[in-house]
Structures are given as C-alpha cells and as structure tokens.
Amino acid sequence: MSTNELTLTPGNALDVAKGKLVVAPTQSLGAVRRPVNTTGWREWLFTVDHKKLGIMYGTVAFVFFIIGGVEALFIRLQLALPDGRILSADKYNQMFTMHATTMIFLFAMPMAAAFANYFLPLQIGARDVAFPRLNALSFWLFLTGGLILNASWFLGGAADGGWFMYAPNSGPVFSPSNGVDFWILGLQIAGIASLIGSINLIVTVLNMRAPGMTLMKMPVFTWMILVVQFLLVFSLPVITVALVLLMFQRSYGATFFDVSQGADPLLWQHLFWIFGHPEVYVLILPAFGIISEVLPTFSRKPLFGYPFVVFSGASIGLVGFGVWAHHMFASGLGPVSVAVFSMATMAIAIPTGVKIFNWILTMWGGKIWYSAAMKFAIGLVILFTIGGLSGVTHAVAPSDTQQTDTYYIVAHFHYVLFGGMVFGLFSGFYYWWPKVFGKMLNEKLGSWNFWFMVIGMNLTFGPMHILGLQGQPRRMYVWTEARGGEGLFNFGFWNMVSSIGSFVLAVGVLFFIINVIKTTRNPERAPLDPWDARTLEWITTSPPKVHNFDRIPVVHHLDEFFHRKYVEDEVTHTMKQVATGEELVRAEEAAADADIHMPGPSYWPLLLSIGMGVLGMGVIYGTPIMVVGGLIVLFSSYGWVLEPSVPDAIDFDTPSTDGHTKEIAPLG
Amino acid sequence: MADIATHDTDHATDHGHHSSTGLSNNKLAMWLFLGSECLLFGGLISTYMLYRGRVQNGPHPAQIYDIPFTSVSSFVLLMSSLTMVLAVSSAHRKDDSKTNLWLTITALLGATFVGGQVYEFTTFYREGLGFTTSLFGSSFYSLTGFHGVHVSIGVIMLLSLMGIIKKNKITGDKAEVVELIGLYWHFVDVVWIVIFTLVYLIPS
C-alpha cells in the first residue's frame, strides 16, 4: 500500500529536521505526478499521515457536533412553550431527523474515528496504520457523505422520516422531497468510509503491534476500538442492503417496503436494527475505552481487573448482535421472539455492570486527581449508569410497550449517549490535548465546561423521564395547553425546564470552544508527560514526529510506559520512580533509528471521494452525472493501483550479517 | 482490489518482516472484506427468501426459471474457480506466461457467466418479469444483479491484473496479488452456489 515513501536518510536528516521532507516525484498514469509538496494546504489535502487525518476527523466531527447541537436547540425552543411557532411541522420533522443523523453518523462515529486514528497506532507502537491511503480515503468519503446529507437543507429540504426512517414514512407519499434520497446516499458513502476504516484498523491492531505487545498487553482503548471495528465490519453491510433497497424503491420504482404492493415493512425494521443495535455499542465502546485510560491515570492505580474489562467489552459486542429486536417489541413479533430478545437484552447489563464496578474499584483507594479529564470520566460512570438502568426497564417487554415512542426513550438514550459517549469524548479531549497539540487545555475553564455540561445535561434529559411516563409522545412537534396537565407532573413546567437545560448545556460546550481558542493562543508548551500517564503514546514527543517513534519500543508489560518509569521495591513492595517520562522520551530520541521511511502523500483518496460524491448525486440528478462520477472513480482507481509501490533501495540499510536487511518502515 | 496487494508482502518475503498474525496485511484485509460481504449477500438473500412468493403481477418463479440453462452457466462459473486456482499456482511458481493464460481463461469463463446472466435477464423481461413488476421481480433482480456486478468487477480486476503484469508494473509479490484476486473470485463463486440452490433449486 505504501507507495512512494519519504526517505529519511542521514543525508537528508537535516532537511527533515527543518520540516522539509524530501520526496522523489514519480509518475503514475503518465500525466499525473505524485504530490510532493508537504507544506501549506497540500500538507492536509493529500496527506496519508494517521495523525493529520485524526485531527481532520476531529475538526470536521466537531463542526457537525455544533450543527447537530443547534438543531437540538431549535427542537427545544419549539417545545418550550405550548403551541410553539418556531418551526413548522415539516421543518420540525427535518430538524429531529437531521439532529439524530448528524449526531450519530457525522459526530459520534467520526469523533471516535478521530481518537482511533490518532492514538491506536501510537498505543500499539506502530508508525502508521496498515493502509495509509485507504485511511485518507475513509476520511474524505466521510466528509463527502456528511456534505451530501447536509446539502439537502438547501436542495429542497432535509430527510424527515426519523433517524431510523421506518416505512412508510420513508416512502414517496410521506416524504415527497429529495431529503430521504440525500440521506440514503450520504449514509451509504459514509458507510463505505466506516467499512474501509474498520478493516484498516483491525489489520493494524492484529498485525502491527510493537514487539512483545501481546493482545492482553494492549491498552483498553485499543481493545475497545478493535471490538468496535469488528462490529462495524459485520453490521455496516446490513444497513447498506437496507439503504440500497430503499434507494431502489424511491429512485427506481421497486416496492420493497410498500404495504399496498404486498411488502412487509418489518423487513426494513429488521435490517435497520441488525445494524442499528451493534451501532449503539459502536458509539459507546470508544468512550468506555477512553475512560479506561483516564481513570487509572488519574487514580494513580492500574485498571482494576484488566481482563474483565477487556472481555466484558468483547462480550458486549458479541451479544450486541443478538438483541436488535428489542427495538421492535411494539411491532407484534410474537411471544417467543419477544421473550428471547428480552432475556438477551437483560443479559447485556451483566458485562456492562462488570465494567462499571471495575471502574469504581479502580478509583477505590486511589489518590484521585480531579482534573477536567477525570471529572468527565467520573461523569460518564454516573450518568451512563442512570441511562443503563432506564435501559433495563426497556428490556422488560411489557414495560417497554408502554414506553415505546415516548420521551422516556429519548431520556434513556440521551443519558447513555450524551452522558456516556459525549462525556467520554470530552474526557479524551482533556486527557490527550497536550499529546496532540503540545499544549494543555485550561483546567479552570475545563471545570466550568464540565459543571455546565453536567448540570445542563441533567436539566435537559432528566425531565424527559417524567414527560415520557406522563405520555408525551416522541417526535411531537407541538403540545397544547389542554394537554399540559397540573401539579408537579404537568407538561408545561418540565418542557420549560428541559429547554432551559439545553441552553445551559450549550453554554458548557461554549466554554470548551473558548478553552480551545485560549489554549491555541497560549504560547506555553505542555510538559511531555503531564499526567504521569501509563501507555505507549506518551513515550514520544508531543505532538509526535511524523514517524511517531524514534525507535519502536519493545513491550514487556501492560502499561509499558508506567513500568519504565516505576519499578517495584523489593522490600516494601511499593512502586518506586526510577525515571521521569521526559527522561524516557529523551532516551528514545538519543537511540533513534537511522533510516525511517514513511508513506508519501497521494491525490487519489481525495479524487476518488469526489468521484463517489458525484456518482451519488447522479442517483438524484440523472444518469449523465452518474457517468461523470463513475469515470472519476474509475480514473482514480487506476491511478491508485498504478501509483509506484516499491520504495527505492536507499530506504534499506545494508544487509546485516544474518542476511536480513534492517527495514523499519511501517507495513503498507 | 489489486491495489492493496503490493508493498508489504514484498517486505515480508524479502526482508524478513513478520506480522503478528503471520498473515500479510493485504490478505487479512481481504478476508475481513469478504467477511463483510457475507453479511451483504445475507441481507439480499433474506430479502429474496421473504419475497419470492409475493407475485401480484407477472410470472411466478416456477414459470420462468430455466434450470438447465442456469445449471450450465453455474458450471461455467464453478470451472472458473478451478482455472483461478491454476493461475495462483502458476504465479507461485513464478511462471508468468502460464499465469496469464489461466487468468485469461478465468476472465473468459467469468464473462461467459455474466453473458449468460444478461441473456437470462432479457429473456425474463420478455416473458413479463420487469424490475418493478412484483416484489419477486425486484428482489430477484436485486440479488442476482448484485452478484452479477460482483462477477463483472472480478472480470475487470482480472483483465487489469493481466495488463499490469504484462507492463511489469507490479513490483510487489506478484503471486500474492493473484492470490488476493483469487480469494475474491472464489468468494463470488461460493456465493453463487448458495444463490443457485436457494433461488433456483428450492421450489417456492
């Protein structure tokens, strides 16, 4: 995969030190030369560096987080008072559909991909992912999908059938605009991005770990990301089938989900949730991974029961494939199915509970450092537990049929997704910011950020439990005074509280943005090991060099970095510090490998993604556009294949005595 | 897919580089991709099985399927797996001309199968089964069409591979590139065995 490589030989080491990377321009497809410029905007557009791609994923995902958040604020404004007039019924439908779609597919998944991209190779001691160009392709396809999804706002209205787009709402009768078509195409393209990304990351983890790093010495974050990628590999094709069938129905006259033609609308529900339930764990497990790094670091203790945390994560993933029909208890599946899926769903609470107890016991007796990252991690443990408990009440089918399509469900999944996933991601921001940007986020602003978010989140989503149990239906665009009710349980009061809460939450996010701006302007550099961390990503500079590690670390322990800093005292059996993180990083620099070659930049991922976008638009705007898109895809595929794939001989050291050459490039 | 197939195996064989699993990155990626494809065809096959009896207009399955014809084209496709194996084995023996010969035959057999499918589709269309005629029609064409597209992409990959070998543009492990496309090709054949059995042989 890694074609044309940047060669860092002693001869040009000086250029490298000055940030000038030397690439020999080679040609592919005759006319097209490889990009060689690695400065300015080209550095980002054609990069295949997993760290740059991670930052790009993160930035774009955060922009979508803001967009999705503004959509949520519109929803809460509309529902704050009876007879809301902010949005029409139609706009309201578009707003909640796009809020959910944006948050799940364009914020949560890519933000997890940002963390995975950046830290997974660093945590396993690799120099890049297995397929750097495919990695770039994943990012650009995700961006293309996101742009197509949101372009619908300006091209006749966005999708309006709810994020799970049940039939018949997805059909042309109830959704006459092109919104659903944009939704289908955007999700298919984003789905291809995730599929490619997941294959890439699985290969990276399985094949490219540093010497000595067995699977059970892998950091928990890497483990959880691995589980997530397996979930994606096997669940994404199912939603792809559903989306393709729906596309055939809407654009080419098939009737897969049209009851009047004898079709079975439950087919969509099954296909959607066979993907959709594993997707829930795709969203939460990265956050679990992040706090499994943060909690031990800030408790100054190893993670309690590492194998239990790993295997409960894996079993959550496995069982997660067998519970999809609990989203369909109200559809009349029959008693046997309902009982089986109900039991399986309750069973998932066991590994989840195991994890929560492990986190609590990790903190137990530790010297807890209440940094912003730690606060968010503890927030996750508490808020996710609340959401998990309301989740168990949905597992009980009779109770669930009462709760289905009420705000109680909305309350539940916002506790697990916002209180769980988003808090985990914010914990990750504070923990890893100094690693990625070499600067510390302000802890004081971080504290404001946390408290506003935690209070805002409980004010917003807490009352929804009451609203739901009182019978307020989900997706209701307006409520009237007549339905408001009286006393403590009236709609009016709790809807108002919820709307106020959403703005408190927004202020919390604003604190984070202010924090980022302030930190960026602050010239002060972060120390190399600010948190006394435990895993391999900290054994290199902040931000890491292009090649990540000056030499590939040899791993002997779980929490290798910690064990290089501390050894156990023979007599007292306490851990004694023998080196600082800074000293270890300097030692690695002193022992740097001589010839390190990295994959070179490429045009093709970007061009291929543009082609896919044009191809998709052709489904809506006609065959000629499709042909143009297809040609771009074909051209860039051949360009990709023909891009010279073998590095120069100069990339290898002279053969050593055992007949092997010393070769330290990343695979692929 | 040919593109995933070049660089690191080269290192693995020539420079003593070992991956943790013993499988090269390319091969592992291809296996994962094929695993994912199983679920894709699983979804399409389920849709067909659900809808094969739902004929509001147009012909029923039993009225239009021409089992002897499809059996022959299935046989052609299965034989292409044999020739693919021979191509891979020639590639491992570094016998370029034999490799090219077997790849050509494989591509021809694949193209024959696709041709047979085009003929079958046009016949069905003339007999009154359009894509939108009935749920049976839609799900039949979606499933077999998806498979046909997979075979066609396979043929294009085989032809491209031959061109690249001829121009000597593959500088990695040639045998592995051939083997990767072979994996894909066998997968597409195995899926056809499932489709042929479920769609054509089992009466609805």
Interface residues (C-beta under 8 A of the other chain):
Chain A: M1 S2 T3 A130 F131 L134 L195 S198 I199 N200 I202 V203 L206 N207 M208 R209 V233 F234 S235 L236 P237 V238 T240 V241 A242 V244 L245 F248 Y252 G253 A254 T255 F256 Q261 G262 A263 D264 L267 L271 S637 Y638 W640 V641 L642 P644 S645 V646 F652 H660 T661 E663 A665 L667 G668
Chain B: A2 D3 I4 T6 H7 D8 D10 H11 H15 G16 H17 S19 S20 T21 L23 S24 N25 N26 L28 A29 L32 F33 G35 S36 E37 C38 L39 L40 G42 G43 L44 T47 L50 Y51 R54 Q56 F131 T132 L135 S138 S139 S142 S160 I164 K169 I170 T171 G172
